[in-house]
């Protein structure tokens, strides 16, 4: 249970760092505060966290494709950056999927 919460918190902080780099401070605040939804023991908070994790994984994939495009245009290598962003996207997706476990869903009633 604690591991799943920590994974979501790390995924949220990684996305907050991305938005901080883009100077989107409102999104930084949203990402930083998102793990606080675990404090509400309701199913809607769990579903919202899952949706946020899936949206974050999608964001990382979009960022990876944009990075490929920019780096190809400038003639720079893009493989390492895409591998890193792909790993972050996979990490975030898995963190969201782990919220479907029985241990979590039993603690968050409908």
ZAFI-496314 format. One record per atom (N, C-alpha, C): atom name; x, y negated, z; residue in one letter. Coordinates in pm, 1 decimal. Atoms other than C-alpha are relative to their C-alpha. Example, Ala and Ser with C-alpha at 12.3 -4.5 7.8 and 13.67 -1.06 7.14 Angstrom:
<site a="N" c1="89.0" c2="119.0" c3="0.0" r="A"/>
<site a="CA" c1="1230.0" c2="450.0" c3="780.0" r="A"/>
<site a="C" c1="90.0" c2="-120.0" c3="0.0" r="A"/>
<site a="N" c1="-82.0" c2="119.0" c3="-6.0" r="S"/>
<site a="CA" c1="1367.0" c2="106.0" c3="714.0" r="S"/>
<site a="C" c1="-77.0" c2="-109.0" c3="73.0" r="S"/>
This chain:
<site a="N" c1="82.9" c2="119.0" c3="0.0" r="X"/>
<site a="CA" c1="0.0" c2="0.0" c3="0.0" r="X"/>
<site a="C" c1="87.7" c2="-125.8" c3="0.0" r="X"/>
<site a="N" c1="-87.3" c2="117.6" c3="-9.3" r="X"/>
<site a="CA" c1="271.3" c2="-247.6" c3="98.4" r="X"/>
<site a="C" c1="81.7" c2="-15.6" c3="-128.2" r="X"/>
<site a="N" c1="-77.9" c2="6.0" c3="124.3" r="X"/>
<site a="CA" c1="476.3" c2="-157.9" c3="-208.6" r="X"/>
<site a="C" c1="-81.3" c2="-61.8" c3="-113.0" r="X"/>
<site a="N" c1="85.5" c2="55.0" c3="105.7" r="X"/>
<site a="CA" c1="183.6" c2="-238.8" c3="-437.0" r="X"/>
<site a="C" c1="-18.4" c2="-150.8" c3="16.8" r="X"/>
<site a="N" c1="15.4" c2="143.9" c3="-26.9" r="X"/>
<site a="CA" c1="136.3" c2="-576.6" c3="-270.6" r="X"/>
<site a="C" c1="128.8" c2="-73.2" c3="-34.3" r="X"/>
<site a="N" c1="-129.8" c2="61.5" c3="29.6" r="X"/>
<site a="CA" c1="507.7" c2="-652.4" c3="-297.8" r="X"/>
<site a="C" c1="21.9" c2="-9.0" c3="-150.4" r="X"/>
<site a="N" c1="-17.7" c2="2.7" c3="145.7" r="X"/>
<site a="CA" c1="508.8" c2="-560.6" c3="-668.3" r="X"/>
<site a="C" c1="-81.1" c2="-112.0" c3="-63.8" r="X"/>
<site a="N" c1="82.8" c2="108.8" c3="53.7" r="X"/>
<site a="CA" c1="221.3" c2="-798.6" c3="-741.8" r="X"/>
<site a="C" c1="60.3" c2="-134.7" c3="37.4" r="X"/>
<site a="N" c1="-60.3" c2="126.6" c3="-43.3" r="X"/>
<site a="CA" c1="391.6" c2="-1072.1" c3="-538.3" r="X"/>
<site a="C" c1="123.7" c2="-32.9" c3="-82.7" r="X"/>
<site a="N" c1="-119.4" c2="22.4" c3="81.7" r="X"/>
<site a="CA" c1="717.6" c2="-1027.7" c3="-731.0" r="X"/>
<site a="C" c1="-40.0" c2="-38.0" c3="-142.4" r="X"/>
<site a="N" c1="47.2" c2="32.7" c3="135.0" r="X"/>
<site a="CA" c1="531.7" c2="-1029.4" c3="-1063.1" r="X"/>
<site a="C" c1="-53.8" c2="-142.5" c3="-5.8" r="X"/>
<site a="N" c1="54.2" c2="136.2" c3="-4.3" r="X"/>
<site a="CA" c1="351.4" c2="-1349.8" c3="-961.1" r="X"/>
<site a="C" c1="112.6" c2="-102.5" c3="9.7" r="X"/>
<site a="N" c1="-112.0" c2="92.5" c3="-12.2" r="X"/>
<site a="CA" c1="678.2" c2="-1515.7" c3="-860.4" r="X"/>
<site a="C" c1="81.8" c2="-9.1" c3="-128.6" r="X"/>
<site a="N" c1="-69.1" c2="3.7" c3="129.3" r="X"/>
<site a="CA" c1="842.9" c2="-1417.0" c3="-1189.4" r="X"/>
<site a="C" c1="-75.5" c2="-89.3" c3="-98.5" r="X"/>
<site a="N" c1="79.5" c2="83.9" c3="90.0" r="X"/>
<site a="CA" c1="556.6" c2="-1577.2" c3="-1379.7" r="X"/>
<site a="C" c1="4.3" c2="-145.8" c3="44.4" r="X"/>
<site a="N" c1="-11.7" c2="136.7" c3="-50.9" r="X"/>
<site a="CA" c1="573.7" c2="-1883.1" c3="-1153.4" r="X"/>
<site a="C" c1="132.6" c2="-62.2" c3="-43.1" r="X"/>
<site a="N" c1="-130.3" c2="50.7" c3="44.9" r="X"/>
<site a="CA" c1="943.1" c2="-1917.0" c3="-1239.9" r="X"/>
<site a="C" c1="-3.7" c2="-36.3" c3="-147.8" r="X"/>
<site a="N" c1="13.9" c2="30.1" c3="142.8" r="X"/>
<site a="CA" c1="855.2" c2="-1903.6" c3="-1609.9" r="X"/>
<site a="C" c1="-73.5" c2="-132.9" c3="-18.9" r="X"/>
<site a="N" c1="76.3" c2="123.8" c3="13.0" r="X"/>
<site a="CA" c1="595.0" c2="-2178.5" c3="-1569.9" r="X"/>
<site a="C" c1="76.1" c2="-119.1" c3="57.2" r="X"/>
<site a="N" c1="-82.7" c2="107.3" c3="-54.4" r="X"/>
<site a="CA" c1="835.8" c2="-2382.8" c3="-1356.3" r="X"/>
<site a="C" c1="99.0" c2="-48.5" c3="-105.0" r="X"/>
<site a="N" c1="-93.8" c2="35.7" c3="106.9" r="X"/>
<site a="CA" c1="1083.8" c2="-2373.2" c3="-1643.2" r="X"/>
<site a="C" c1="-67.7" c2="-84.4" c3="-107.5" r="X"/>
<site a="N" c1="76.5" c2="76.7" c3="98.0" r="X"/>
<site a="CA" c1="809.5" c2="-2509.6" c3="-1868.8" r="X"/>
<site a="C" c1="-64.4" c2="-124.3" c3="60.2" r="X"/>
<site a="N" c1="54.2" c2="116.2" c3="-72.6" r="X"/>
<site a="CA" c1="718.9" c2="-2779.1" c3="-1610.9" r="X"/>
<site a="C" c1="-152.2" c2="2.1" c3="10.1" r="X"/>
<site a="N" c1="144.6" c2="-14.4" c3="-20.3" r="X"/>
<site a="CA" c1="364.2" c2="-2644.4" c3="-1568.7" r="X"/>
<site a="C" c1="-24.3" c2="24.7" c3="148.4" r="X"/>
<site a="N" c1="0.0" c2="-13.3" c3="-144.7" r="X"/>
<site a="CA" c1="342.4" c2="-2713.2" c3="-1198.5" r="X"/>
<site a="C" c1="-132.7" c2="47.6" c3="56.5" r="X"/>
<site a="N" c1="129.7" c2="-51.7" c3="-45.0" r="X"/>
<site a="CA" c1="-29.1" c2="-2640.1" c3="-1165.5" r="X"/>
<site a="C" c1="0.3" c2="152.4" c3="-10.7" r="X"/>
<site a="N" c1="-7.4" c2="-144.8" c3="16.0" r="X"/>
<site a="CA" c1="31.7" c2="-2290.6" c3="-1303.5" r="X"/>
<site a="C" c1="100.2" c2="62.2" c3="96.3" r="X"/>
<site a="N" c1="-93.7" c2="-47.6" c3="-101.9" r="X"/>
<site a="CA" c1="329.4" c2="-2253.7" c3="-1071.1" r="X"/>
<site a="C" c1="-73.5" c2="18.2" c3="132.1" r="X"/>
<site a="N" c1="75.8" c2="-8.4" c3="-125.1" r="X"/>
<site a="CA" c1="98.4" c2="-2324.6" c3="-776.9" r="X"/>
<site a="C" c1="-99.7" c2="115.5" c3="-3.2" r="X"/>
<site a="N" c1="97.1" c2="-109.9" c3="12.1" r="X"/>
<site a="CA" c1="-164.7" c2="-2079.6" c3="-905.8" r="X"/>
<site a="C" c1="71.2" c2="134.4" c3="13.6" r="X"/>
<site a="N" c1="-73.8" c2="-126.5" c3="-6.0" r="X"/>
<site a="CA" c1="92.0" c2="-1803.2" c3="-954.7" r="X"/>
<site a="C" c1="56.2" c2="26.5" c3="139.2" r="X"/>
<site a="N" c1="-56.4" c2="-15.7" c3="-133.8" r="X"/>
<site a="CA" c1="251.8" c2="-1865.5" c3="-617.7" r="X"/>
<site a="C" c1="-108.4" c2="34.8" c3="102.3" r="X"/>
<site a="N" c1="109.2" c2="-25.1" c3="-94.6" r="X"/>
<site a="CA" c1="-83.7" c2="-1859.8" c3="-438.7" r="X"/>
<site a="C" c1="-77.5" c2="128.1" c3="-30.2" r="X"/>
<site a="N" c1="78.7" c2="-116.8" c3="39.9" r="X"/>
<site a="CA" c1="-225.1" c2="-1558.9" c3="-626.9" r="X"/>
<site a="C" c1="9.3" c2="117.8" c3="97.1" r="X"/>
<site a="N" c1="-3.9" c2="-113.8" c3="-93.6" r="X"/>
<site a="CA" c1="-94.0" c2="-1291.1" c3="-385.9" r="X"/>
<site a="C" c1="-79.1" c2="-22.4" c3="129.0" r="X"/>
<site a="N" c1="82.7" c2="26.2" c3="-117.9" r="X"/>
<site a="CA" c1="-289.9" c2="-1462.9" c3="-108.7" r="X"/>
<site a="C" c1="-140.5" c2="57.8" c3="-14.7" r="X"/>
<site a="N" c1="130.9" c2="-63.9" c3="20.6" r="X"/>
<site a="CA" c1="-599.9" c2="-1304.5" c3="-264.9" r="X"/>
<site a="C" c1="-8.6" c2="134.7" c3="70.3" r="X"/>
<site a="N" c1="2.3" c2="-125.5" c3="-75.0" r="X"/>
<site a="CA" c1="-496.7" c2="-985.8" c3="-86.6" r="X"/>
<site a="C" c1="-59.6" c2="-19.0" c3="139.6" r="X"/>
<site a="N" c1="55.0" c2="26.2" c3="-132.8" r="X"/>
<site a="CA" c1="-613.7" c2="-1152.9" c3="234.4" r="X"/>
<site a="C" c1="-151.5" c2="16.0" c3="3.7" r="X"/>
<site a="N" c1="143.3" c2="-24.4" c3="7.2" r="X"/>
<site a="CA" c1="-977.2" c2="-1130.1" c3="117.7" r="X"/>
<site a="C" c1="-20.6" c2="146.9" c3="-28.7" r="X"/>
<site a="N" c1="23.2" c2="-144.2" c3="14.1" r="X"/>
<site a="CA" c1="-1087.6" c2="-771.5" c3="163.6" r="X"/>
<site a="C" c1="-127.5" c2="25.5" c3="-79.9" r="X"/>
<site a="N" c1="115.0" c2="-18.7" c3="88.9" r="X"/>
<site a="CA" c1="-1335.3" c2="-785.1" c3="-123.1" r="X"/>
<site a="C" c1="49.3" c2="53.2" c3="-133.3" r="X"/>
<site a="N" c1="-37.3" c2="-60.6" c3="128.0" r="X"/>
<site a="CA" c1="-1333.9" c2="-597.5" c3="-451.7" r="X"/>
<site a="C" c1="29.4" c2="-105.7" c3="-105.4" r="X"/>
<site a="N" c1="-21.2" c2="104.1" c3="101.5" r="X"/>
<site a="CA" c1="-1354.5" c2="-920.2" c3="-654.5" r="X"/>
<site a="C" c1="142.2" c2="-53.7" c3="4.8" r="X"/>
<site a="N" c1="-137.2" c2="50.7" c3="-9.5" r="X"/>
<site a="CA" c1="-1016.9" c2="-1034.0" c3="-521.0" r="X"/>
<site a="C" c1="98.2" c2="97.5" c3="-62.5" r="X"/>
<site a="N" c1="-85.0" c2="-102.6" c3="60.3" r="X"/>
<site a="CA" c1="-858.7" c2="-705.3" c3="-625.8" r="X"/>
<site a="C" c1="-11.8" c2="-1.6" c3="-152.5" r="X"/>
<site a="N" c1="22.2" c2="5.5" c3="144.8" r="X"/>
<site a="CA" c1="-1014.1" c2="-726.1" c3="-972.5" r="X"/>
<site a="C" c1="65.4" c2="-124.4" c3="-58.7" r="X"/>
<site a="N" c1="-62.5" c2="123.2" c3="47.8" r="X"/>
<site a="CA" c1="-898.0" c2="-1085.3" c3="-1009.6" r="X"/>
<site a="C" c1="151.8" c2="13.8" c3="-5.9" r="X"/>
<site a="N" c1="-144.9" c2="-23.0" c3="1.6" r="X"/>
<site a="CA" c1="-542.1" c2="-984.6" c3="-917.3" r="X"/>
<site a="C" c1="41.0" c2="90.5" c3="-115.7" r="X"/>
<site a="N" c1="-28.7" c2="-88.3" c3="113.1" r="X"/>
<site a="CA" c1="-553.1" c2="-704.2" c3="-1173.8" r="X"/>
<site a="C" c1="-7.7" c2="-76.3" c3="-131.1" r="X"/>
<site a="N" c1="14.0" c2="77.8" c3="123.3" r="X"/>
<site a="CA" c1="-677.4" c2="-937.3" c3="-1445.1" r="X"/>
<site a="C" c1="115.5" c2="-98.0" c3="-16.0" r="X"/>
<site a="N" c1="-113.2" c2="92.1" c3="6.2" r="X"/>
<site a="CA" c1="-406.5" c2="-1186.7" c3="-1356.4" r="X"/>
<site a="C" c1="128.4" c2="73.7" c3="-39.1" r="X"/>
<site a="N" c1="-118.7" c2="-78.1" c3="35.3" r="X"/>
<site a="CA" c1="-142.2" c2="-913.3" c3="-1380.5" r="X"/>
<site a="C" c1="-1.6" c2="36.6" c3="-148.5" r="X"/>
<site a="N" c1="8.8" c2="-34.6" c3="142.2" r="X"/>
<site a="CA" c1="-268.4" c2="-803.9" c3="-1722.4" r="X"/>
<site a="C" c1="21.7" c2="-123.7" c3="-87.6" r="X"/>
<site a="N" c1="-22.5" c2="124.0" c3="74.4" r="X"/>
<site a="CA" c1="-277.8" c2="-1164.3" c3="-1841.9" r="X"/>
<site a="C" c1="147.5" c2="-40.2" c3="4.7" r="X"/>
<site a="N" c1="-143.0" c2="30.5" c3="-11.5" r="X"/>
<site a="CA" c1="77.1" c2="-1212.1" c3="-1712.9" r="X"/>
<site a="C" c1="82.6" c2="89.7" c3="-91.5" r="X"/>
<site a="N" c1="-71.7" c2="-90.5" c3="90.1" r="X"/>
<site a="CA" c1="196.8" c2="-903.4" c3="-1902.3" r="X"/>
<site a="C" c1="-17.3" c2="-44.2" c3="-145.1" r="X"/>
<site a="N" c1="24.6" c2="51.7" c3="134.4" r="X"/>
<site a="CA" c1="34.9" c2="-1042.7" c3="-2215.8" r="X"/>
<site a="C" c1="81.6" c2="-126.0" c3="-25.1" r="X"/>
<site a="N" c1="-80.2" c2="121.7" c3="12.3" r="X"/>
<site a="CA" c1="204.9" c2="-1375.8" c3="-2153.6" r="X"/>
<site a="C" c1="145.4" c2="33.8" c3="-28.1" r="X"/>
<site a="N" c1="-140.3" c2="-38.9" c3="22.4" r="X"/>
<site a="CA" c1="544.9" c2="-1205.7" c3="-2133.2" r="X"/>
<site a="C" c1="21.8" c2="54.0" c3="-140.8" r="X"/>
<site a="N" c1="-13.6" c2="-53.2" c3="135.9" r="X"/>
<site a="CA" c1="483.1" c2="-1025.0" c3="-2462.4" r="X"/>
<site a="C" c1="-3.9" c2="-114.1" c3="-102.1" r="X"/>
<site a="N" c1="7.7" c2="116.0" c3="90.3" r="X"/>
<site a="CA" c1="381.3" c2="-1350.3" c3="-2634.1" r="X"/>
<site a="C" c1="130.1" c2="-79.6" c3="5.0" r="X"/>
<site a="N" c1="-126.3" c2="71.6" c3="-14.4" r="X"/>
<site a="CA" c1="691.5" c2="-1520.9" c3="-2494.9" r="X"/>
<site a="C" c1="112.3" c2="74.9" c3="-71.8" r="X"/>
<site a="N" c1="-103.4" c2="-79.7" c3="67.8" r="X"/>
<site a="CA" c1="905.5" c2="-1234.6" c3="-2626.1" r="X"/>
<site a="C" c1="-7.6" c2="-19.2" c3="-151.5" r="X"/>
<site a="N" c1="13.5" c2="19.9" c3="144.7" r="X"/>
<site a="CA" c1="763.9" c2="-1271.7" c3="-2978.0" r="X"/>
<site a="C" c1="43.1" c2="-140.7" c3="-42.1" r="X"/>
<site a="N" c1="-44.6" c2="136.6" c3="31.1" r="X"/>
<site a="CA" c1="818.5" c2="-1647.2" c3="-2969.4" r="X"/>
<site a="C" c1="152.3" c2="-10.4" c3="6.8" r="X"/>
<site a="N" c1="-145.4" c2="2.3" c3="-14.4" r="X"/>
<site a="CA" c1="1174.6" c2="-1593.1" c3="-2852.5" r="X"/>
<site a="C" c1="67.9" c2="68.1" c3="-118.8" r="X"/>
<site a="N" c1="-54.3" c2="-67.2" c3="118.8" r="X"/>
<site a="CA" c1="1239.1" c2="-1348.5" c3="-3136.1" r="X"/>
<site a="C" c1="-0.2" c2="-96.3" c3="-117.6" r="X"/>
<site a="N" c1="13.5" c2="92.0" c3="113.4" r="X"/>
<site a="CA" c1="1113.7" c2="-1604.4" c3="-3385.8" r="X"/>
<site a="C" c1="103.7" c2="-112.2" c3="6.6" r="X"/>
<site a="N" c1="-93.6" c2="111.4" c3="-15.0" r="X"/>
<site a="CA" c1="1324.1" c2="-1888.8" c3="-3247.8" r="X"/>
<site a="C" c1="143.4" c2="47.4" c3="-19.0" r="X"/>
<site a="N" c1="-137.9" c2="-47.8" c3="10.3" r="X"/>
<site a="CA" c1="1638.6" c2="-1681.7" c3="-3217.4" r="X"/>
<site a="C" c1="34.9" c2="47.9" c3="-140.7" r="X"/>
<site a="N" c1="-26.8" c2="-38.8" c3="138.6" r="X"/>
<site a="CA" c1="1604.4" c2="-1538.5" c3="-3567.8" r="X"/>
<site a="C" c1="22.8" c2="-122.6" c3="-87.6" r="X"/>
<site a="N" c1="-16.8" c2="121.8" c3="78.3" r="X"/>
<site a="CA" c1="1567.9" c2="-1888.9" c3="-3708.2" r="X"/>
<site a="C" c1="135.1" c2="-65.2" c3="23.9" r="X"/>
<site a="N" c1="-128.9" c2="61.5" c3="-31.9" r="X"/>
<site a="CA" c1="1881.8" c2="-2003.7" c3="-3531.5" r="X"/>
<site a="C" c1="116.4" c2="95.8" c3="-22.9" r="X"/>
<site a="N" c1="-105.5" c2="-96.2" c3="28.3" r="X"/>
<site a="CA" c1="2075.4" c2="-1688.0" c3="-3620.2" r="X"/>
<site a="C" c1="64.9" c2="59.0" c3="124.4" r="X"/>
<site a="N" c1="-54.3" c2="-54.1" c3="-124.4" r="X"/>
<site a="CA" c1="2128.3" c2="-1585.2" c3="-3258.1" r="X"/>
<site a="C" c1="-55.7" c2="138.9" c3="26.9" r="X"/>
<site a="N" c1="44.1" c2="-133.6" c3="-37.5" r="X"/>
<site a="CA" c1="2098.0" c2="-1237.8" c3="-3110.2" r="X"/>
<site a="C" c1="-123.1" c2="-9.5" c3="90.2" r="X"/>
<site a="N" c1="122.7" c2="5.3" c3="-76.9" r="X"/>
<site a="CA" c1="1757.6" c2="-1163.3" c3="-2962.7" r="X"/>
<site a="C" c1="-29.6" c2="131.1" c3="71.9" r="X"/>
<site a="N" c1="34.3" c2="-131.3" c3="-53.9" r="X"/>
<site a="CA" c1="1769.8" c2="-797.4" c3="-2860.5" r="X"/>
<site a="C" c1="5.9" c2="5.5" c3="153.2" r="X"/>
<site a="N" c1="-10.7" c2="-5.4" c3="-146.6" r="X"/>
<site a="CA" c1="1889.0" c2="-842.1" c3="-2500.7" r="X"/>
<site a="C" c1="-113.4" c2="-75.4" c3="66.2" r="X"/>
<site a="N" c1="107.9" c2="80.4" c3="-57.9" r="X"/>
<site a="CA" c1="1635.7" c2="-1114.9" c3="-2429.4" r="X"/>
<site a="C" c1="-133.5" c2="72.6" c3="-10.7" r="X"/>
<site a="N" c1="126.3" c2="-71.6" c3="18.7" r="X"/>
<site a="CA" c1="1352.2" c2="-904.8" c3="-2571.2" r="X"/>
<site a="C" c1="-6.3" c2="122.6" c3="90.6" r="X"/>
<site a="N" c1="-1.2" c2="-113.7" c3="-92.0" r="X"/>
<site a="CA" c1="1458.7" c2="-602.4" c3="-2369.1" r="X"/>
<site a="C" c1="-32.2" c2="-45.1" c3="142.7" r="X"/>
<site a="N" c1="27.4" c2="51.7" c3="-134.5" r="X"/>
<site a="CA" c1="1453.4" c2="-811.3" c3="-2052.1" r="X"/>
<site a="C" c1="-146.0" c2="-40.1" c3="13.5" r="X"/>
<site a="N" c1="140.1" c2="42.3" c3="-6.0" r="X"/>
<site a="CA" c1="1116.2" c2="-968.7" c3="-2129.1" r="X"/>
<site a="C" c1="-94.6" c2="119.2" c3="-10.6" r="X"/>
<site a="N" c1="80.3" c2="-122.0" c3="8.5" r="X"/>
<site a="CA" c1="978.4" c2="-627.6" c3="-2227.1" r="X"/>
<site a="C" c1="-3.9" c2="73.3" c3="132.5" r="X"/>
<site a="N" c1="-4.4" c2="-64.4" c3="-131.3" r="X"/>
<site a="CA" c1="1092.8" c2="-485.0" c3="-1895.4" r="X"/>
<site a="C" c1="-84.6" c2="-75.6" c3="101.3" r="X"/>
<site a="N" c1="81.6" c2="81.2" c3="-91.5" r="X"/>
<site a="CA" c1="930.2" c2="-773.6" c3="-1708.3" r="X"/>
<site a="C" c1="-148.3" c2="20.6" c3="-31.1" r="X"/>
<site a="N" c1="139.8" c2="-24.0" c3="38.4" r="X"/>
<site a="CA" c1="606.6" c2="-722.6" c3="-1904.8" r="X"/>
<site a="C" c1="-45.4" c2="137.8" c3="48.2" r="X"/>
<site a="N" c1="33.8" c2="-134.6" c3="-45.4" r="X"/>
<site a="CA" c1="611.7" c2="-350.1" c3="-1827.4" r="X"/>
<site a="C" c1="-12.9" c2="4.5" c3="151.8" r="X"/>
<site a="N" c1="6.0" c2="7.9" c3="-146.0" r="X"/>
<site a="CA" c1="683.7" c2="-419.1" c3="-1459.1" r="X"/>
<site a="C" c1="-131.6" c2="-62.5" c3="44.7" r="X"/>
<site a="N" c1="123.0" c2="69.5" c3="-36.8" r="X"/>
<site a="CA" c1="390.7" c2="-660.1" c3="-1441.5" r="X"/>
<site a="C" c1="-122.8" c2="85.0" c3="-30.5" r="X"/>
<site a="N" c1="110.9" c2="-88.0" c3="36.3" r="X"/>
<site a="CA" c1="158.7" c2="-419.0" c3="-1621.0" r="X"/>
<site a="C" c1="-13.8" c2="114.0" c3="100.3" r="X"/>
<site a="N" c1="3.2" c2="-109.9" c3="-96.9" r="X"/>
<site a="CA" c1="252.4" c2="-133.7" c3="-1387.9" r="X"/>
<site a="C" c1="-47.7" c2="-49.7" c3="136.4" r="X"/>
<site a="N" c1="45.7" c2="57.1" c3="-127.2" r="X"/>
<site a="CA" c1="202.0" c2="-359.2" c3="-1085.0" r="X"/>
<site a="C" c1="-151.8" c2="-16.5" c3="-0.7" r="X"/>
<site a="N" c1="144.9" c2="12.4" c3="10.2" r="X"/>
<site a="CA" c1="-150.4" c2="-431.4" c3="-1207.6" r="X"/>
<site a="C" c1="-70.2" c2="134.3" c3="-0.6" r="X"/>
<site a="N" c1="60.3" c2="-133.5" c3="5.9" r="X"/>
<site a="CA" c1="-223.8" c2="-67.0" c3="-1283.6" r="X"/>
<site a="C" c1="2.2" c2="69.8" c3="135.6" r="X"/>
<site a="N" c1="-8.6" c2="-63.1" c3="-131.6" r="X"/>
<site a="CA" c1="-110.2" c2="40.5" c3="-936.7" r="X"/>
<site a="C" c1="-107.9" c2="-49.1" c3="95.5" r="X"/>
<site a="N" c1="110.5" c2="47.9" c3="-83.5" r="X"/>
<site a="CA" c1="-392.8" c2="-166.7" c3="-791.7" r="X"/>
<site a="C" c1="-126.2" c2="84.1" c3="-18.5" r="X"/>
<site a="N" c1="113.2" c2="-90.5" c3="21.0" r="X"/>
<site a="CA" c1="-629.5" c2="103.4" c3="-924.2" r="X"/>
<site a="C" c1="5.8" c2="121.9" c3="90.9" r="X"/>
<site a="N" c1="-16.7" c2="-119.7" c3="-82.7" r="X"/>
<site a="CA" c1="-504.6" c2="355.3" c3="-668.2" r="X"/>
<site a="C" c1="-109.9" c2="9.6" c3="105.8" r="X"/>
<site a="N" c1="104.4" c2="-24.5" c3="-99.2" r="X"/>
<site a="CA" c1="-741.7" c2="509.0" c3="-418.1" r="X"/>
<site a="C" c1="31.1" c2="-71.5" c3="131.6" r="X"/>
<site a="N" c1="-37.4" c2="64.9" c3="-125.8" r="X"/>
<site a="CA" c1="-545.8" c2="367.6" c3="-122.5" r="X"/>
<site a="C" c1="-38.6" c2="-147.4" c3="0.9" r="X"/>
<site a="N" c1="35.9" c2="142.2" c3="8.4" r="X"/>
<site a="CA" c1="-605.0" c2="12.9" c3="-243.6" r="X"/>
<site a="C" c1="-150.4" c2="-17.2" c3="-8.6" r="X"/>
<site a="N" c1="142.8" c2="21.7" c3="22.6" r="X"/>
<site a="CA" c1="-963.9" c2="47.7" c3="-363.6" r="X"/>
<site a="C" c1="-84.3" c2="33.9" c3="122.7" r="X"/>
<site a="N" c1="75.2" c2="-31.7" c3="-122.7" r="X"/>
<site a="CA" c1="-1075.5" c2="204.0" c3="-33.5" r="X"/>
<site a="C" c1="4.3" c2="-115.8" c3="98.8" r="X"/>
<site a="N" c1="-10.3" c2="112.2" c3="-92.4" r="X"/>
<site a="CA" c1="-954.7" c2="-103.5" c3="155.1" r="X"/>
<site a="C" c1="-70.1" c2="-125.5" c3="-49.8" r="X"/>
<site a="N" c1="67.6" c2="116.9" c3="58.8" r="X"/>
<site a="CA" c1="-1137.0" c2="-341.7" c3="-77.7" r="X"/>
<site a="C" c1="-139.2" c2="44.2" c3="-45.4" r="X"/>
<site a="N" c1="134.5" c2="-48.2" c3="34.0" r="X"/>
<site a="CA" c1="-1509.1" c2="-254.3" c3="-66.5" r="X"/>
<site a="C" c1="-70.8" c2="-90.3" c3="-100.6" r="X"/>
<site a="N" c1="75.7" c2="73.5" c3="102.3" r="X"/>
<site a="CA" c1="-1752.4" c2="-359.8" c3="-335.7" r="X"/>
<site a="C" c1="-91.2" c2="-104.1" c3="57.1" r="X"/>
